[in-house]
Amino acid sequence: MSSPTGPASGLPVRMPRPRQPGRHRRPEPVVAPEGAPALVLAVPGTPSPAVRSLAEEVISIARSELPGLDARIGYLDSADHEYPTLDAVLAHTAAERTARFEQARAAGQDVTAPDGPVAVVVPLLAGPDSALIRRVRQAVMDSRAAAELTDVLGPHPLLAEALHVRLSEAGLARADRARLFTVATAADGIILATVGGDEAVQAAGITGMLLAARLAVPVMAAALDQEGSIAAMADQLRGSGSMQLAVAPYLIGPEVADGLLDAAAKEADCQAADPLGAYPAIGKLVLSQYAAALGITPQPQGSPVH
């Protein structure tokens, strides 16, 4: 037992750490608001252990940025209970909220009926794909849950950074922005491969301009789901003087059919980088869409306020 002047037993007293003054102080940690809607990641494509691992890593990144976040995963194309469908996840989330309210009321607590969305659905898509978004919207309707659907993750400067990193990992671009050393296989022309037709190509072009500024080489977008589009873009770039081309997938990964990317790169006679996958920026952008829907601004963990 301690007295106002110190610990009676001689043991140290744990005192709160004083808040660091000044403009470089660390921000107060932001946590998910109590009773906030769940973040439900809508994952396209055929589910598999690899796809689930990717989605879980994205969710883990989001949780690390916003402690207390209730985050779940729903799959668009699943016939296996091991991979719960998006509508089933939303329906279960809504049922859980109703059950919590009824239990609290039965216990005599003074609680108000739940209001607002039960979940915020974030599509795991770098760019727009109207066909997939229609299916996500239909799954939300089928669940009969009050859920809000956000935009896709791009275009965004963080995606240009992620594309640069994936290209450098494949030896197709310099890893530094200052271009202080050379890479023998560095591409002198980049094709951004996306899915979703013309709308997706236009949106990818915005991120492509940011990537071109980073690499100082031409970057053009083309649709994987339009036959011959990647090869035609490769011919166009070669016609303008780029000889060593690379394909940079403007894709998370699950949304494209297996083998499609490799086949397009082979047809265009290009090397290809890996899809964006669970690059940290993907998790941060997923959380950003969720936070924008709720009107909150989580601070990246450990970053100072300037």
Contacts in CASP RR format, 6 or more apart in sequence:
PFRMAT RR
TARGET T0000
AUTHOR 0000-0000-0000
METHOD contacts of the structure
MODEL  1
MSSPTGPASGLPVRMPRPRQPGRHRRPEPVVAPEGAPALVLAVPGTPSPA
VRSLAEEVISIARSELPGLDARIGYLDSADHEYPTLDAVLAHTAAERTAR
FEQARAAGQDVTAPDGPVAVVVPLLAGPDSALIRRVRQAVMDSRAAAELT
DVLGPHPLLAEALHVRLSEAGLARADRARLFTVATAADGIILATVGGDEA
VQAAGITGMLLAARLAVPVMAAALDQEGSIAAMADQLRGSGSMQLAVAPY
LIGPEVADGLLDAAAKEADCQAADPLGAYPAIGKLVLSQYAAALGITPQP
QGSPVH
1 8 0 8 1.000
1 9 0 8 1.000
2 8 0 8 1.000
2 9 0 8 1.000
2 13 0 8 1.000
6 13 0 8 1.000
7 13 0 8 1.000
19 25 0 8 1.000
20 26 0 8 1.000
23 305 0 8 1.000
23 306 0 8 1.000
24 304 0 8 1.000
24 305 0 8 1.000
24 306 0 8 1.000
25 304 0 8 1.000
25 305 0 8 1.000
26 302 0 8 1.000
26 303 0 8 1.000
26 304 0 8 1.000
26 305 0 8 1.000
27 299 0 8 1.000
27 303 0 8 1.000
27 304 0 8 1.000
27 305 0 8 1.000
29 67 0 8 1.000
29 299 0 8 1.000
29 301 0 8 1.000
30 66 0 8 1.000
30 296 0 8 1.000
30 297 0 8 1.000
30 298 0 8 1.000
30 299 0 8 1.000
31 66 0 8 1.000
31 67 0 8 1.000
31 68 0 8 1.000
32 66 0 8 1.000
32 67 0 8 1.000
32 68 0 8 1.000
32 69 0 8 1.000
32 70 0 8 1.000
33 294 0 8 1.000
33 296 0 8 1.000
36 69 0 8 1.000
36 70 0 8 1.000
36 294 0 8 1.000
37 70 0 8 1.000
37 116 0 8 1.000
37 117 0 8 1.000
37 118 0 8 1.000
37 119 0 8 1.000
37 120 0 8 1.000
37 147 0 8 1.000
37 148 0 8 1.000
37 294 0 8 1.000
38 70 0 8 1.000
38 71 0 8 1.000
38 72 0 8 1.000
38 93 0 8 1.000
38 118 0 8 1.000
38 119 0 8 1.000
38 120 0 8 1.000
39 59 0 8 1.000
39 62 0 8 1.000
39 69 0 8 1.000
39 70 0 8 1.000
39 71 0 8 1.000
39 72 0 8 1.000
39 119 0 8 1.000
39 120 0 8 1.000
39 122 0 8 1.000
39 286 0 8 1.000
39 287 0 8 1.000
39 290 0 8 1.000
40 71 0 8 1.000
40 72 0 8 1.000
40 73 0 8 1.000
40 74 0 8 1.000
40 86 0 8 1.000
40 89 0 8 1.000
40 90 0 8 1.000
40 93 0 8 1.000
40 119 0 8 1.000
40 120 0 8 1.000
40 121 0 8 1.000
40 122 0 8 1.000
40 147 0 8 1.000
41 55 0 8 1.000
41 58 0 8 1.000
41 59 0 8 1.000
41 71 0 8 1.000
41 72 0 8 1.000
41 73 0 8 1.000
41 74 0 8 1.000
41 122 0 8 1.000
41 124 0 8 1.000
41 286 0 8 1.000
42 74 0 8 1.000
42 76 0 8 1.000
42 86 0 8 1.000
42 121 0 8 1.000
42 122 0 8 1.000
42 123 0 8 1.000
42 124 0 8 1.000
42 136 0 8 1.000
42 139 0 8 1.000
43 51 0 8 1.000
43 55 0 8 1.000
43 73 0 8 1.000
43 74 0 8 1.000
43 75 0 8 1.000
43 76 0 8 1.000
43 124 0 8 1.000
43 254 0 8 1.000
44 76 0 8 1.000
44 77 0 8 1.000
44 123 0 8 1.000
44 124 0 8 1.000
44 125 0 8 1.000
44 129 0 8 1.000
44 132 0 8 1.000
44 135 0 8 1.000
44 254 0 8 1.000
44 255 0 8 1.000
45 51 0 8 1.000
45 75 0 8 1.000
45 76 0 8 1.000
45 77 0 8 1.000
45 254 0 8 1.000
45 255 0 8 1.000
46 77 0 8 1.000
46 254 0 8 1.000
46 258 0 8 1.000
47 75 0 8 1.000
47 77 0 8 1.000
47 78 0 8 1.000
47 80 0 8 1.000
47 82 0 8 1.000
47 83 0 8 1.000
47 254 0 8 1.000
51 75 0 8 1.000
51 254 0 8 1.000
52 73 0 8 1.000
52 83 0 8 1.000
54 252 0 8 1.000
54 253 0 8 1.000
54 254 0 8 1.000
54 277 0 8 1.000
54 278 0 8 1.000
55 73 0 8 1.000
55 124 0 8 1.000
55 254 0 8 1.000
56 73 0 8 1.000
57 278 0 8 1.000
58 124 0 8 1.000
58 278 0 8 1.000
58 282 0 8 1.000
58 283 0 8 1.000
58 286 0 8 1.000
59 71 0 8 1.000
59 72 0 8 1.000
59 73 0 8 1.000
59 283 0 8 1.000
59 286 0 8 1.000
61 278 0 8 1.000
61 280 0 8 1.000
61 282 0 8 1.000
61 283 0 8 1.000
61 284 0 8 1.000
61 286 0 8 1.000
61 287 0 8 1.000
62 69 0 8 1.000
62 71 0 8 1.000
62 283 0 8 1.000
62 284 0 8 1.000
62 286 0 8 1.000
62 287 0 8 1.000
62 290 0 8 1.000
63 69 0 8 1.000
63 71 0 8 1.000
64 301 0 8 1.000
65 283 0 8 1.000
65 284 0 8 1.000
65 287 0 8 1.000
65 298 0 8 1.000
65 300 0 8 1.000
65 301 0 8 1.000
66 287 0 8 1.000
66 291 0 8 1.000
66 298 0 8 1.000
69 287 0 8 1.000
69 290 0 8 1.000
72 89 0 8 1.000
72 93 0 8 1.000
72 119 0 8 1.000
73 84 0 8 1.000
73 89 0 8 1.000
74 83 0 8 1.000
74 84 0 8 1.000
74 85 0 8 1.000
74 86 0 8 1.000
74 88 0 8 1.000
74 89 0 8 1.000
75 83 0 8 1.000
75 84 0 8 1.000
75 85 0 8 1.000
75 86 0 8 1.000
76 85 0 8 1.000
76 86 0 8 1.000
76 132 0 8 1.000
76 135 0 8 1.000
76 136 0 8 1.000
76 139 0 8 1.000
78 84 0 8 1.000
78 85 0 8 1.000
84 92 0 8 1.000
85 139 0 8 1.000
86 121 0 8 1.000
86 136 0 8 1.000
86 139 0 8 1.000
86 140 0 8 1.000
86 143 0 8 1.000
87 139 0 8 1.000
87 140 0 8 1.000
87 142 0 8 1.000
87 143 0 8 1.000
88 143 0 8 1.000
89 143 0 8 1.000
90 118 0 8 1.000
90 119 0 8 1.000
90 121 0 8 1.000
90 139 0 8 1.000
90 140 0 8 1.000
90 143 0 8 1.000
90 145 0 8 1.000
90 147 0 8 1.000
91 143 0 8 1.000
91 144 0 8 1.000
91 145 0 8 1.000
93 118 0 8 1.000
93 119 0 8 1.000
93 145 0 8 1.000
94 118 0 8 1.000
94 119 0 8 1.000
94 143 0 8 1.000
94 144 0 8 1.000
94 145 0 8 1.000
94 146 0 8 1.000
97 114 0 8 1.000
97 118 0 8 1.000
98 114 0 8 1.000
101 111 0 8 1.000
101 113 0 8 1.000
101 114 0 8 1.000
104 111 0 8 1.000
105 111 0 8 1.000
116 146 0 8 1.000
117 146 0 8 1.000
117 147 0 8 1.000
117 148 0 8 1.000
117 293 0 8 1.000
118 145 0 8 1.000
118 146 0 8 1.000
118 147 0 8 1.000
119 145 0 8 1.000
119 147 0 8 1.000
119 148 0 8 1.000
120 147 0 8 1.000
120 148 0 8 1.000
120 149 0 8 1.000
120 150 0 8 1.000
120 289 0 8 1.000
120 290 0 8 1.000
120 293 0 8 1.000
120 294 0 8 1.000
121 136 0 8 1.000
121 140 0 8 1.000
121 147 0 8 1.000
121 148 0 8 1.000
121 149 0 8 1.000
121 150 0 8 1.000
122 150 0 8 1.000
122 153 0 8 1.000
122 286 0 8 1.000
122 289 0 8 1.000
122 290 0 8 1.000
123 132 0 8 1.000
123 133 0 8 1.000
123 136 0 8 1.000
123 149 0 8 1.000
123 150 0 8 1.000
123 152 0 8 1.000
123 153 0 8 1.000
124 153 0 8 1.000
124 252 0 8 1.000
124 254 0 8 1.000
124 255 0 8 1.000
124 282 0 8 1.000
124 286 0 8 1.000
125 132 0 8 1.000
125 133 0 8 1.000
125 152 0 8 1.000
125 153 0 8 1.000
125 252 0 8 1.000
125 255 0 8 1.000
126 152 0 8 1.000
126 153 0 8 1.000
126 154 0 8 1.000
126 159 0 8 1.000
126 194 0 8 1.000
126 204 0 8 1.000
126 250 0 8 1.000
126 251 0 8 1.000
126 252 0 8 1.000
126 276 0 8 1.000
127 152 0 8 1.000
127 153 0 8 1.000
127 154 0 8 1.000
127 155 0 8 1.000
127 194 0 8 1.000
127 196 0 8 1.000
127 200 0 8 1.000
127 203 0 8 1.000
127 204 0 8 1.000
127 250 0 8 1.000
128 152 0 8 1.000
128 196 0 8 1.000
128 199 0 8 1.000
128 200 0 8 1.000
128 203 0 8 1.000
129 152 0 8 1.000
129 195 0 8 1.000
129 196 0 8 1.000
129 197 0 8 1.000
129 200 0 8 1.000
129 255 0 8 1.000
130 196 0 8 1.000
130 199 0 8 1.000
131 196 0 8 1.000
132 196 0 8 1.000
132 255 0 8 1.000
133 149 0 8 1.000
133 152 0 8 1.000
136 149 0 8 1.000
137 149 0 8 1.000
140 147 0 8 1.000
140 149 0 8 1.000
148 293 0 8 1.000
150 289 0 8 1.000
150 290 0 8 1.000
150 292 0 8 1.000
150 293 0 8 1.000
151 289 0 8 1.000
153 159 0 8 1.000
153 282 0 8 1.000
153 285 0 8 1.000
153 286 0 8 1.000
153 289 0 8 1.000
154 203 0 8 1.000
154 207 0 8 1.000
154 285 0 8 1.000
155 203 0 8 1.000
155 204 0 8 1.000
155 205 0 8 1.000
155 206 0 8 1.000
155 207 0 8 1.000
155 210 0 8 1.000
156 207 0 8 1.000
156 281 0 8 1.000
156 285 0 8 1.000
157 207 0 8 1.000
157 210 0 8 1.000
158 281 0 8 1.000
158 284 0 8 1.000
158 285 0 8 1.000
159 207 0 8 1.000
159 250 0 8 1.000
159 276 0 8 1.000
159 281 0 8 1.000
159 285 0 8 1.000
160 207 0 8 1.000
160 208 0 8 1.000
160 210 0 8 1.000
160 211 0 8 1.000
160 214 0 8 1.000
161 214 0 8 1.000
161 281 0 8 1.000
162 276 0 8 1.000
162 279 0 8 1.000
162 281 0 8 1.000
162 282 0 8 1.000
163 192 0 8 1.000
163 207 0 8 1.000
163 208 0 8 1.000
163 211 0 8 1.000
163 248 0 8 1.000
163 250 0 8 1.000
163 273 0 8 1.000
163 276 0 8 1.000
164 173 0 8 1.000
164 211 0 8 1.000
164 214 0 8 1.000
164 215 0 8 1.000
165 175 0 8 1.000
165 279 0 8 1.000
166 248 0 8 1.000
166 249 0 8 1.000
166 273 0 8 1.000
166 274 0 8 1.000
166 275 0 8 1.000
166 276 0 8 1.000
166 279 0 8 1.000
167 173 0 8 1.000
167 187 0 8 1.000
167 190 0 8 1.000
167 215 0 8 1.000
167 246 0 8 1.000
167 248 0 8 1.000
167 273 0 8 1.000
168 174 0 8 1.000
168 175 0 8 1.000
168 183 0 8 1.000
169 273 0 8 1.000
169 274 0 8 1.000
170 246 0 8 1.000
170 271 0 8 1.000
170 272 0 8 1.000
170 273 0 8 1.000
170 274 0 8 1.000
171 183 0 8 1.000
171 185 0 8 1.000
171 186 0 8 1.000
172 183 0 8 1.000
172 185 0 8 1.000
172 186 0 8 1.000
172 187 0 8 1.000
172 246 0 8 1.000
172 248 0 8 1.000
172 271 0 8 1.000
172 273 0 8 1.000
173 183 0 8 1.000
173 186 0 8 1.000
173 187 0 8 1.000
173 190 0 8 1.000
173 215 0 8 1.000
173 246 0 8 1.000
174 181 0 8 1.000
174 182 0 8 1.000
174 183 0 8 1.000
174 186 0 8 1.000
174 215 0 8 1.000
175 183 0 8 1.000
177 214 0 8 1.000
179 216 0 8 1.000
185 244 0 8 1.000
185 271 0 8 1.000
186 244 0 8 1.000
187 217 0 8 1.000
187 242 0 8 1.000
187 244 0 8 1.000
187 245 0 8 1.000
187 246 0 8 1.000
187 271 0 8 1.000
188 217 0 8 1.000
188 218 0 8 1.000
188 241 0 8 1.000
188 242 0 8 1.000
188 243 0 8 1.000
188 244 0 8 1.000
188 245 0 8 1.000
189 217 0 8 1.000
189 218 0 8 1.000
189 219 0 8 1.000
189 237 0 8 1.000
189 242 0 8 1.000
189 244 0 8 1.000
189 245 0 8 1.000
189 246 0 8 1.000
190 208 0 8 1.000
190 211 0 8 1.000
190 212 0 8 1.000
190 215 0 8 1.000
190 217 0 8 1.000
190 218 0 8 1.000
190 219 0 8 1.000
190 220 0 8 1.000
190 245 0 8 1.000
190 246 0 8 1.000
190 247 0 8 1.000
190 248 0 8 1.000
191 219 0 8 1.000
191 220 0 8 1.000
191 221 0 8 1.000
191 222 0 8 1.000
191 230 0 8 1.000
191 233 0 8 1.000
191 234 0 8 1.000
191 237 0 8 1.000
191 245 0 8 1.000
191 246 0 8 1.000
191 247 0 8 1.000
191 248 0 8 1.000
191 268 0 8 1.000
191 270 0 8 1.000
192 204 0 8 1.000
192 205 0 8 1.000
192 207 0 8 1.000
192 208 0 8 1.000
192 211 0 8 1.000
192 219 0 8 1.000
192 220 0 8 1.000
192 221 0 8 1.000
192 222 0 8 1.000
192 248 0 8 1.000
192 249 0 8 1.000
192 250 0 8 1.000
193 221 0 8 1.000
193 222 0 8 1.000
193 223 0 8 1.000
193 224 0 8 1.000
193 230 0 8 1.000
193 247 0 8 1.000
193 248 0 8 1.000
193 249 0 8 1.000
193 250 0 8 1.000
193 251 0 8 1.000
193 261 0 8 1.000
193 264 0 8 1.000
193 265 0 8 1.000
193 272 0 8 1.000
194 200 0 8 1.000
194 201 0 8 1.000
194 203 0 8 1.000
194 204 0 8 1.000
194 221 0 8 1.000
194 222 0 8 1.000
194 223 0 8 1.000
194 224 0 8 1.000
194 249 0 8 1.000
194 250 0 8 1.000
194 251 0 8 1.000
195 223 0 8 1.000
195 224 0 8 1.000
195 225 0 8 1.000
195 251 0 8 1.000
195 255 0 8 1.000
195 256 0 8 1.000
196 223 0 8 1.000
196 225 0 8 1.000
197 223 0 8 1.000
197 225 0 8 1.000
197 226 0 8 1.000
198 223 0 8 1.000
200 221 0 8 1.000
200 223 0 8 1.000
201 221 0 8 1.000
201 222 0 8 1.000
201 223 0 8 1.000
202 221 0 8 1.000
204 221 0 8 1.000
204 250 0 8 1.000
205 219 0 8 1.000
205 220 0 8 1.000
205 221 0 8 1.000
207 250 0 8 1.000
208 219 0 8 1.000
208 221 0 8 1.000
209 219 0 8 1.000
211 219 0 8 1.000
211 248 0 8 1.000
212 218 0 8 1.000
212 219 0 8 1.000
217 242 0 8 1.000
218 237 0 8 1.000
218 240 0 8 1.000
218 242 0 8 1.000
219 248 0 8 1.000
220 233 0 8 1.000
220 236 0 8 1.000
220 237 0 8 1.000
221 233 0 8 1.000
221 250 0 8 1.000
222 229 0 8 1.000
222 230 0 8 1.000
222 232 0 8 1.000
222 233 0 8 1.000
223 229 0 8 1.000
224 230 0 8 1.000
224 251 0 8 1.000
224 256 0 8 1.000
224 260 0 8 1.000
224 261 0 8 1.000
224 264 0 8 1.000
225 260 0 8 1.000
228 264 0 8 1.000
228 267 0 8 1.000
229 264 0 8 1.000
230 247 0 8 1.000
230 264 0 8 1.000
230 265 0 8 1.000
230 267 0 8 1.000
230 268 0 8 1.000
230 270 0 8 1.000
231 264 0 8 1.000
231 267 0 8 1.000
231 268 0 8 1.000
233 268 0 8 1.000
234 245 0 8 1.000
234 268 0 8 1.000
234 269 0 8 1.000
234 270 0 8 1.000
237 245 0 8 1.000
238 245 0 8 1.000
245 268 0 8 1.000
245 269 0 8 1.000
245 270 0 8 1.000
245 271 0 8 1.000
246 270 0 8 1.000
246 271 0 8 1.000
246 272 0 8 1.000
246 273 0 8 1.000
247 261 0 8 1.000
247 264 0 8 1.000
247 265 0 8 1.000
247 268 0 8 1.000
247 270 0 8 1.000
247 271 0 8 1.000
247 272 0 8 1.000
247 273 0 8 1.000
248 272 0 8 1.000
248 273 0 8 1.000
249 256 0 8 1.000
249 261 0 8 1.000
249 272 0 8 1.000
249 273 0 8 1.000
249 274 0 8 1.000
249 275 0 8 1.000
249 276 0 8 1.000
250 276 0 8 1.000
251 261 0 8 1.000
251 275 0 8 1.000
251 276 0 8 1.000
252 275 0 8 1.000
252 276 0 8 1.000
252 277 0 8 1.000
252 282 0 8 1.000
253 275 0 8 1.000
253 276 0 8 1.000
253 277 0 8 1.000
256 275 0 8 1.000
261 272 0 8 1.000
261 275 0 8 1.000
262 272 0 8 1.000
265 271 0 8 1.000
265 272 0 8 1.000
276 282 0 8 1.000
284 300 0 8 1.000
287 298 0 8 1.000
291 297 0 8 1.000
291 298 0 8 1.000
299 305 0 8 1.000
END
